[in-house]
Amino acid sequence: MLFDFSSSPFLVPLLAAVTARLMAIFIRRAAAILDMRLWWLANVFALTAASFLGLSFYWAMILGPQRIPGETGTWMLLGQVMIIAGALVTLLGLMEMGPGAFLVTPRSTLISKGLYARIRRPMDAGVLVVGVGAALVQGSPGAWMWSLLWIPLSLALSELEEWELRNRIPAAGAYFDHTPRYLPRRKRHG
């Protein structure tokens, strides 16, 4: 066997989440080109991806092995602040996007107001910050492995989603050119 998943069982739902998100992206692209009746399937995969990501996160952070012994106070406090900040950014992004966060239709429009006027992927940014914060709080090898795997996977999936969006909604190109992906730009005064 190439890898023993029994030592890190949360990897199975994490890989399922990545696979489902990839399927959602490619089915949305196919629906735009081939047949609009595929939109419902893309939405099923998007919801499945979110569910599996949540399951893998829960498994790695809560059900995994306990914290590695050592200094914890400052790192735990930093992690807790990151969890709260990341969760707030994720929730604000979700509220601004509404049902379109998971249920994309041919008539979906580009959201570019509110938080989305400052950064284009607030929900992804929030989840990344929550993941690293939870790894700091939990301090277990599984928590760190989840976070360190999810960061590059999320970046790659974001690239693919933006490619699909750019092809589906022409206005997305200008929005992407002027809006940073994860960190807002500082406003220049004067």
Secondary structure, DSSP 8 states (H G I E B T S, - for coil): --S-GGG-TTHHHHHHHHHHHHHHHHHHHHHHHT-GGGHHHHHHHHHHHHHHHHHHHHIIIIIS----SS--HHHHHHHHHHHHHHHHHHHHHHHHHGGGGT---TT-----STHHHH-S-HHHHHHHHHHHHHHHHH--HHHHHHHHHHHHHHHHHHHHHHHHHHHH-TTHHHHHHHS-SSS-------
